[in-house]
Amino acid sequence: MQTPVPPGWRIRLFLTCWVVYVAHFATDVVREHYLTMSIVEAQTFRLDPYVGLHDDIFENPPQAGSEGAHHGANPGISMIAAIPYLPLRPIVDFVVARELGNRASADSIVYRDSRNKRVEFYKTIRERGLDIRFGLVSAVTQVFCMAPLAAASVVAMLETLLAIGVAARLALGGSILFAFGTPIFFRAAYLNQNLAIAVFAFWAFLLVWNPSGRTRWRQSTREYSAGVFGGLCLLCDYSGGLALALIGIYACWARLGTGPIKEVAGTALRYTSGALGPILILWFYQWSSFGNPFLPPQHWMPPVEWSEIGYQGVGGFTPELFRMLLLDSRFGLLVVAPILTLSLFAPLAWRTAAVTPGLRRRELIICFTMTAAFILFFSTVQYTRLQWVTGIRYLVPVVPFLFLPAVTVLTRLPRVAAIVLGAGSIALTWSLAMVRDQGTVARNLFRVATEGFQLPWLTVLGKLSTQYAPTLEGRPSPFPILTVVGGIVFLIWWLKWPRRPFGIEGSVDGTEIAHSANDSNGLVEQTHAP
């Protein structure tokens, strides 16, 4: 049975996550930003103006069927980020024009950072007058794309925990742990396709599963919509094809036993029809950019380190990569998010009908299969070795699927143990989100312990204070901003909800509360190795 939940919790939770994610905005400019700018500003997929600014941007080789410069990634998250940037572009243009108009012709360029490649990148874009635009675009895409996507996934986790029978306050605590005690927090700081795959795959899974059984959508509509989200996973990255395929298999499996075999065929058809839209967009992008609709962008990239292994760096299974994905001290999944190791104990409960009411073997199998598929696939991808540049990345899509079984185990532990584990996980992840050091996880924790709280964008502002805010030279204190954020979060939960004060649980007018599915500062920091 759906656990009753006080009115407004979903909106309050979304706003809380969105505000905290925005406060921890990181100024990294990544390859996806360039395509977003080209789509909005020039209505093209070509990246010619940005050649030399990112290692993944390259001129098309002679054998390609079209000319120009492009990058070696799928376009999905760049296209999605273009949606909020389009209406806000006039504001960005105004700020950029005003700043450049007031800028001295020979102003100083100072970036106090030990990583030479980042310093050189900043000097280049400052000289070309791109620094303010890059900073504003990175802020717009984080505030209005990545942060709300991540916050919406947290609300989806709350709904799921409620639907499988977790008590309301435990479900709220679990969703907060998901928001701030897993790599979702870390990756929500700037534009990236890995978090988008995690969100879209989780939504597709929930649409097929329908754990509460109360959604107003017809099953056929849910299956088609799940296909759309599965297709978006592929549009964002070819690794998203794993999620697309596995959710499709799950949808057909869920149909077995509910009717004749033709119903399974109908499910497959509806799911495939939903996925076809994003797939056609991907093919159009590849045809427009490279002259071939079916070969991936990586096919056209010039040779780089490890690309000679297998197909463009994707070869056979490598035990070393498998170990790195899980245990590397800089980005290993079980090092960055040790709370997820609890999921390994979920199968111990299979002797009963369910781990918790509603989370049954079929869903657990899909969760673990999804996880295994991503781990095994990226154990063949040589570029796994580069994850240290931006932190945990490739395995982020499995986080929601591991967190579900992990939180069901967590709710069975003694309260004190659960609180200690949860608080420790949040402290670890928060440290990573604040410092974003390219070293080990332990080094991030040590820096917080010795240097105090930080905010990534404020840290960069301190390094660039000569150009933008001379009074903030050194290490600006984050406490005024954290105090404001804390005050906003307090008000979000303290202000009374229309007609029902916060904290009233159970029912409204004697009726059980039912589940309803309808219910910058111009700073930049290039993501490059030093």
N, C-alpha and C positions, 0 to 999 in steps of 0.2 A: 504494500500500500504506500502511496505517496505520503511522505512525511510532511505534516503541516509546517508552513514557514510564515513568519510575520510579513505583512505587506511591506514592500519597499526594499527588502533585503537585496533583491537582484540589482536594482538600480543603484543602491548604496554601494554594493560591492563593485559594480562596474566603475562608478565614479572614483572610488578609492584607488582601485588598481590603475586607472587612467592617470590620475593626479600623481601617484608615486612613480609610475613609469616615465611620465613626462619630466619629472624632477631629476631623473637619472639619465636624461638624454645624453648620448655620446656623439661627439662631433665628427666621427669617422665618415669620410666620403668614400663610398665603395662603387664598384663597377655598375651596380644597378642604378645609381643616381644619374649617371651619364645618359642612360637610355630614357629615363624619366624626363630629363631636361630636353632631350632631342625630340621626344614625342610631343611635348607641350609647346616648346618654343619654336621648333622648326618643322613639326608635323612629318618627321622622318625617323627611320630607324638608324640612319647613318650617324656615326660618331666622329666624323672627320675632324671637327674642331678640338677634339680631346685626345688625339693621338699623342702618345708620349707621357700622358698624365697618369696612366694606369697600365700595369704590366699585362692585363688581360685584354686591352684594346689593341687591335691589330688591323692592318690593311688586308683586304681580301687578297688571297693568292690568285695568280693568273688563271688557274683552273676553275675558279668559282664562276658562276654564271652571272654575277653582278659585281659592280665596283663599289668602292668606298671602304670605310673603316667600321668595324663592329666589334662586339666583345663575345667571348666564348661562354655565354650562359643563356639560359632560357629567359624569355622576356616577361613572364607572368607578374612577378611582384613589381617590376618597373611600370607595367601597364596599370596595375591597381593603384600604385602610388601616384600616377599621373592624374587620377581622378580628383583628389583634393588639391593637387598643385595647380590644376587648370584654373579654377576660380580665384585662387590666391596669387596667381602670377602677377596681375597688375600691381598688387601691393609690393611684391618682391621687386618688380621692375622700378617702382617709385623709390624704394629705399636704396636700391643699388645705385640708381642715377644720382640721388641726392648725396650719397656717401662719396661716390667717385668725383662728383662735381666739387666737393669741398676738400678733396685730397690733394696734398702738395705733390708737385711733379717729381720730387726726389725725396720722398719720405723714407724714414728708417724701416728696416725689415728685421725684426728680432723675434726669434722663436727659441726659447730656452728649453731645449730638449736634447737628450744625448743620442737620439736615434737620427742619424744623418739623413736617411732617406726621407723621413717625414719633414725634416727641416728644409731639404731641397725642394720637396713638393710644395711646401707652403710658400717659399720664396718665388717659385715659378708662378703660382696662381696669383700671388700678390702683385707681381710685376705685370701680369696680364689682366688685372682688375677683375678676377673671378672669385676672390676670397669671400666677399660679402654674399654673392649669389650662391656659392656652394654652401656657405654656412646656413643661409635661410632655407635653401631647398632641403638640406639634411634635417633641419628643424621641422619644416612643414611635413615631410614624409614620415617623420617619427611621431609627431604629435597627432596627426590626423590619419595615419595609416597603421603603423606598427603598434603604437600604444593601444588604440581602440580594438584592433584585432586580438591582441594578447588579452586585454581586459574582457572581451567577449568570450574568449575561451575559458577564462576563469569562471564566468557566470555559467557556462555550459557544464563545467565540472561540478559546480554547486548543484545544478539541476540533476545531474547524474547521480551524485551521492544521495540526494534526497530520494530519487526514484528507486534506488536499490535498498532503501530502508534505513539509511544512516540518520540518526536523530538530527534535528534542525541545527542545534548549536555545534554539534560535532561536524556536520556537513559544512557549516560556515567556516569552522576552524580548518577543516581539510582543504577547502577551496583557497583560503588565505595561504596555507602552506604550499599549495600548488602554485599560487601566484608569486610568492616571494621566497620559497625554499627550494625551487627547482631552476634549471637554466632558462625557463620562460622569462624570468626577471632579467637575466643577463642579456638575452638576445633581443628583448623588446626595445633596446636602447637606440637602435638604428635600423635602416632598411636592410632586410635580408630574407632570402627565399626559404631558408631552413625553418624558421619559425612559422612562416606562412603555410608550409607543408604540414607542420604539426597541427595547426589550427584547422585547416581544411580537411585533413584526414580524420581528425577527431570528430568534426561535425558530420562528415559522411558516415562514419561509424555509428554515431548516435542516431542519425536519421534512419538507418537500417534497423538498428537495435530497438529503438523506441522503448527504453527501459520502463518508463512509467505506464506505457500502454494507453495514455490519455491524450496524445497529440491529436489535434483536430484535422490534420492532414490525412488524406487517404493514403493507403500503403503504396499505391502506384505513384502518387505524387512524391512521397518520401523516397522511393527508389530512384526516380528520375532526378530529384534534387541531390541525392547522394552521388549520382553519376556526375553531376555538374561539379561538385566539390572535389570528387576524385580526379576529374579532368583538370581542374585548376591546379592540383598537386603536380600533374605532369607539365602543365604550362609553366609552372614556376621552376621546375628542375626535372631532369630525366630520372633522378632517383625517386621522384614522386610517382613514377610509374609503378613502383612496388606497392605503394598505398592504393593506387587506382586498381591494380589487379586483385590485391587481397581483399579489399572492401567489396569488389564485385563478386568474388568467390563466396565471401561471407553472406552477401545478399541472396545468392542462389541457395546456399546451405540453409539459411533461415527459412526459405520457402519450402524446403523439403519436408514432407510430412503434413503440410497444411492443405494439400490439394493435389490434383493430377499433375503429371510431369509438365504439361503445357504451361502451368503456372510458373514453373521454374524458368522455362524459356521466355515467358513474358517478362519476368523480373530481369533476366539478362538483357532483353531487348530494351527495356525502359532505362536500365542503368547505363547501357552503352549509348543510348540516344542522348542522355544527359551529358555524358562525357564527350560526345562528339563535338559540341560547340567549342570548348576550350582546345580540343585537339586540332580542329580546323584553324583556329586562330594561330596555334603554334606552327602549323604547316604554312600558313600564309606568311607569318613572320620569317620563317626559314627560306621560303621561296623569294620573298621580297629582298631579304638581306644577302642571300648567297646563291640564288638562282636554282636551288633544289629544295623542294618542300620536305623531304624525308630525312636528309642527313643532318645530324645535330650540329649546333654551332661549334662544338669542340673539334669536329672533323676538319675545320678550316684553319684552326690555330697553327701558327708556326711552331716548330719544335722547341720544346723547353725541357728542363730537367725532368727526367722520369717519363716523358711522353713516348720514348722509344719502347717502353715496356707494354706489351699487349697492344690494345687499341687506344691510342692517345692516353697512355698511362693507366688504363684499366686492363689488368691481366688476371693471373690466377690468384687463388686464395693465398694470403701471406700471413703466417702466424704472428710475425712481428707487428703487422698493422692491426691484427685482432687484439693483441695485447695493448697497443697504444690507444685504440678506441675506448677500451674499458679502464685502463689503469695508468695511462700516462699522467705524470704529476702535474702537467700543465692543462690538459683538456680531457683526460679520461672520464667517461661517463660516471663510473662508480666513485671517482675521486671528487669530481665537481658536484655530484648529487648523490652522496652516500645513502640518503633516505630511500632511494629507489631500490636498494638491495633488499629491502623488506619484501618486495614483490616476489622474490625467490621462495618465500615461505608460503605464499598463497596456495600452491598446489597441495600442501599438507592437509588442507581442508576439503579436498575432493572426495573424501570418503562420505561427505554429506552431500545433499542435493545442491548446495550453494555455499560459497564463501560467506556471503551475506545475502539476505533475501533479494533476488533479482540479478546478482552477478553470478552467472552459472558457467558451467564448463565450456560451453561453446564460445562465450565472450572471452573467457580467460585464454582459451586456445588462440583466438584471433589476436589478443593483446600480445601474447608471447611469440606468435608467429610473425607478427609485424616487427617486433623487436629483433628477432633472429634474422629476418630478411635484411633489414637495414645494416645490422652488424656484419653479416656475412658479405653483403655487397660491398660495403666500404672497406672491408678487409682485402678487397681486390684493387682498390683505387689508391694509387701511389701518392696522390695529392693529400691524402690523410695526414701525411707527415707535416704539412704546412698549417695545420689547425692552430698551432701555437700563436700564429700571427694575430688571429682574431678571437681565440678561445674556442670552447666547445661549439661545434657547428653541425657536423654531418649527422649526429645521432639525436639532435634536438627533436626531429619528428616522432621519436618513440617515447618521449617524455610523458605525454598524456596516457599512453597505453601501458606504461610501467607504473605510473602513479596510481591508477585505479586499483590494481591488486595490492600495491604497497599500502595505500591508505586503509584498505579493508583489514590488513594485518595490524596496522597502527592502532585502529580503533579497538582491537582486542588486547592490546598491551595494558598493563597497569597505568593509571592516569599519569603518575609522576614520570614514568619512563617515556610515555608518549609526549609529554610536554617538553622534557629534556631533549629528546630526539628532534622534535619539531623546532624548538628554539635554536638548537645547534645548527640545523639545516638552514634556517633563515639567516642566522649570523654569517654562515659561510657564504651563502649566495649573495647576500647584501654586500659583503666585502668585495666579492668579484665584480658586482655591479657598480660599486663606488670607485674602485681603484683601477680595474681593467689592466693590470700589469701583465706583460707578456711572459712573465716567469711562472713559477709554480703556484699552485693554489695556496700552499703554505706561505709563500712570499706575499701574496695578497693579504692574507690574514695578518701577517707580521706588520705590514705597512699600516694597516688600520689600527693595530694595537699600539704602534709607536708614533704614528703621524696623526691619528685621530680620524674623525669622519671626513668624507670627501664627496664631491659631486664631479663626475667626469668633465662636464662642460665647463664648470667653474675652474677646474684644474687647468684646462687648456687656456681659459681666459687669463689666468695668472701668467702662463708662459708667453702669451701674446699681448700682455698689458701695455707694452710700449706703443703698439699701434692703436689699441682700442680703449683701454681704461688704465692709464698710468697709475691711478690711485690704488689699483688692485695688484700691484707688482708683488711678486713673491708667492705666498700660498694664501689665497683669499679664504676667509672662514665660511664654511657652509651653514653655520648655525642659524643665521637669520632666515635663510631660505628653508632649511629644515623645520624651523619653528613655524613659518607660514604654512608649509605643507602639512605639518602636524595639526595646526589650527583648522585648516580646510577639512582634513579627514575627520577631526572631531565634530565639526559642524555637520558634515555629511551624515554622521550617525546620530547626532544629538537632536537635530531639528526634527520636529514632529512631522510625520507623514500625514497627508490629508485624511482627516476623519479617524485615523488610528495612530496613537502615539507609539513611538519606538519601544520595543520590548514586549508588546502584547502578543502572546502566542496562542495557537490553537485554532480558533475559529472566528469568523465574522458573522454576527447575527445568528450564532448557533450553527452555522454551516461550515463544514470543514473546508479549509483553504485548498482549492484544487490546483493541480499543476496545469499550466497552460503554455503551449509552445509559442503563443503569440505575445504570452506575457513579455629670439635668436640674437644672437649677438654677432653674427657674421664670422663665426669661428669654424675652422676646419681642421681635420686631422686625417691624413690619408692612411688607409689601411695597407701598410706595406711592411715587409720585414725590414729591420734596421739595416 
